[in-house]
Amino acid sequence: MIGAAGVASGVWIASSARKHELRLSKERHQHERAAAQEQWIRDRRADAYVELLEMAEVVGMWIVLVHPMIGPRPDPPPLPSFEAQQRVFARVMAFGSRDAKVKADQWRLLVARATRVAESISHNDDGNARETLEDLRQQERAARQEMGKTVAIDLQDNGQARIG
């Protein structure tokens, strides 16, 4: 009888230990999956941000060089296509933090205004429009710098800034 109790006790202890091992294994697997998913999101966010900043530099250079106030400048680089811009902004909207989305949208609105003003200068060389464009150049540069700072903070944040 004592032997049977010892065997039953041993089976119960072994069973409990196995259940504990399975629970720990399941928790470890869930943690690894969550960490892998967070890394996947961080990688997509970083890629989207780099594409955004690359595009912003090209667009910013275009705004600086188009219709200069004083003297000739080199021809501006071509603007990224509408499709390329949409793809970049879609990725930022999908993976960016709330703050980065706000800064990107603010920058995008300034670029749209500057582009419209530059087009109006092309059609009708108006001195007031050139002054407006010069003001928008300053605003665009400041907005681009703010967007860059926000992106840098998000990337240094190690994924703590949640997708917004």
C-alpha positions as semicolon CSV with decimal commas, in nm:
position;residue;x (nm);y (nm);z (nm)
1;M;0,000;0,000;0,000
2;I;0,280;0,239;0,089
3;G;0,452;0,144;-0,236
4;A;0,136;0,219;-0,436
5;A;0,103;0,557;-0,262
6;G;0,466;0,632;-0,345
7;V;0,412;0,542;-0,712
8;A;0,090;0,749;-0,728
9;S;0,268;1,041;-0,564
10;G;0,555;1,011;-0,810
11;V;0,316;1,002;-1,107
12;W;0,129;1,307;-0,974
13;I;0,456;1,499;-0,921
14;A;0,581;1,404;-1,268
15;S;0,248;1,502;-1,422
16;S;0,252;1,838;-1,240
17;A;0,610;1,902;-1,349
18;R;0,519;1,822;-1,710
19;K;0,220;2,058;-1,700
20;H;0,444;2,327;-1,556
21;E;0,701;2,271;-1,833
22;L;0,429;2,291;-2,098
23;R;0,292;2,614;-1,951
24;L;0,640;2,771;-1,941
25;S;0,709;2,656;-2,295
26;K;0,380;2,806;-2,416
27;E;0,453;3,137;-2,238
28;R;0,805;3,146;-2,384
29;H;0,665;3,079;-2,732
30;Q;0,405;3,356;-2,693
31;H;0,674;3,597;-2,574
32;E;0,901;3,507;-2,869
33;R;0,613;3,554;-3,114
34;A;0,526;3,894;-2,966
35;A;0,891;4,001;-2,978
36;A;0,921;3,888;-3,340
37;Q;0,605;4,078;-3,436
38;E;0,729;4,394;-3,261
39;Q;1,061;4,363;-3,447
40;W;0,875;4,317;-3,775
41;I;0,679;4,638;-3,710
42;R;0,995;4,828;-3,608
43;D;1,165;4,716;-3,930
44;R;0,869;4,827;-4,144
45;R;0,850;5,157;-3,956
46;A;1,221;5,222;-4,007
47;D;1,194;5,144;-4,379
48;A;0,890;5,371;-4,417
49;Y;1,062;5,653;-4,229
50;V;1,380;5,630;-4,435
51;E;1,175;5,643;-4,756
52;L;0,982;5,942;-4,621
53;L;1,297;6,131;-4,530
54;E;1,462;6,052;-4,864
55;M;1,157;6,178;-5,048
56;A;1,139;6,486;-4,823
57;E;1,497;6,578;-4,909
58;V;1,429;6,556;-5,283
59;V;1,108;6,757;-5,251
60;G;1,277;7,009;-5,022
61;M;1,555;7,060;-5,276
62;W;1,293;7,108;-5,549
63;I;1,122;7,377;-5,342
64;V;1,455;7,552;-5,279
65;L;1,554;7,553;-5,648
66;V;1,223;7,619;-5,825
67;H;1,166;7,983;-5,926
68;P;1,452;8,142;-5,729
69;M;1,406;8,494;-5,595
70;I;1,761;8,596;-5,688
71;G;1,976;8,479;-5,974
72;P;1,979;8,156;-6,163
73;R;2,013;7,829;-5,975
74;P;2,055;7,477;-6,102
75;D;1,739;7,316;-6,233
76;P;1,537;7,154;-5,955
77;P;1,532;6,775;-5,940
78;P;1,214;6,613;-6,066
79;L;0,950;6,567;-5,802
80;P;0,874;6,209;-5,703
81;S;0,575;6,074;-5,895
82;F;0,232;6,091;-5,738
83;E;0,233;5,711;-5,712
84;A;0,570;5,708;-5,533
85;Q;0,452;5,975;-5,290
86;Q;0,130;5,784;-5,220
87;R;0,323;5,462;-5,157
88;V;0,556;5,633;-4,908
89;F;0,271;5,803;-4,724
90;A;0,068;5,481;-4,718
91;R;0,358;5,303;-4,547
92;V;0,397;5,584;-4,295
93;M;0,023;5,576;-4,225
94;A;0,037;5,198;-4,182
95;F;0,342;5,176;-3,956
96;G;0,418;5,524;-3,823
97;S;0,355;5,657;-3,477
98;R;0,079;5,909;-3,421
99;D;0,334;6,191;-3,384
100;A;0,516;6,097;-3,704
101;K;0,189;6,084;-3,896
102;V;0,095;6,433;-3,775
103;K;0,437;6,576;-3,869
104;A;0,432;6,403;-4,209
105;D;0,085;6,537;-4,280
106;Q;0,185;6,892;-4,178
107;W;0,488;6,873;-4,407
108;R;0,279;6,730;-4,690
109;L;0,030;7,018;-4,670
110;L;0,311;7,274;-4,689
111;V;0,458;7,097;-4,990
112;A;0,118;7,098;-5,162
113;R;0,086;7,474;-5,102
114;A;0,440;7,541;-5,228
115;T;0,377;7,329;-5,538
116;R;0,056;7,518;-5,618
117;V;0,232;7,853;-5,575
118;A;0,522;7,740;-5,797
119;E;0,274;7,631;-6,065
120;S;0,102;7,969;-6,047
121;I;0,439;8,141;-6,097
122;S;0,500;7,923;-6,402
123;H;0,171;8,045;-6,552
124;N;0,188;8,405;-6,439
125;D;0,518;8,544;-6,306
126;D;0,373;8,733;-6,012
127;G;0,609;8,898;-5,761
128;N;0,367;8,836;-5,473
129;A;0,360;8,466;-5,551
130;R;0,742;8,459;-5,543
131;E;0,737;8,617;-5,197
132;T;0,478;8,362;-5,086
133;L;0,695;8,082;-5,224
134;E;0,997;8,219;-5,039
135;D;0,797;8,213;-4,714
136;L;0,679;7,859;-4,787
137;R;1,041;7,753;-4,843
138;Q;1,122;7,851;-4,486
139;Q;0,811;7,681;-4,350
140;E;0,879;7,363;-4,549
141;R;1,237;7,342;-4,422
142;A;1,123;7,387;-4,061
143;A;0,847;7,127;-4,103
144;R;1,092;6,883;-4,265
145;Q;1,336;6,927;-3,976
146;E;1,059;6,871;-3,720
147;M;0,947;6,561;-3,907
148;G;1,306;6,433;-3,907
149;K;1,338;6,489;-3,533
150;T;1,012;6,304;-3,466
151;V;1,123;6,014;-3,685
152;A;1,461;5,998;-3,510
153;I;1,293;5,989;-3,169
154;D;1,057;5,713;-3,283
155;L;1,343;5,504;-3,416
156;Q;1,551;5,550;-3,101
157;D;1,247;5,464;-2,892
158;N;1,290;5,092;-2,973
159;G;0,929;5,048;-3,071
160;Q;0,779;5,203;-2,762
161;A;0,587;5,456;-2,975
162;R;0,286;5,255;-3,079
163;I;0,132;5,270;-3,420
164;G;-0,119;5,549;-3,404
